Amino acid sequence: MLETVDTEGDTPLHHAARGEYSDVIRLLLAHGASPTKTNIHGKTPLELADPETEAWRVLKEALGSVP
């Protein structure tokens, strides 16, 4: 369920990033959602988040821990 995609290739994490739901982002990441998965436009969740938000910071931090 974490990696299910819609017609645009967006996962729940992409949607949470776009909506700036930092608590949902944390929950999804804690349960194994991939912060590196791209949609059909080649965008990661981080690229959909506004850089001025907590959502962006949470995703950026998560990417720092991805090998």
ABEGO torsion letter per residue (X at the ends): XAABBBAAGBBAAAAAAAAGBAAAAAAAAAAGBBAABBBAAGBBAAAABBAABAAAAAAAAAAAABX
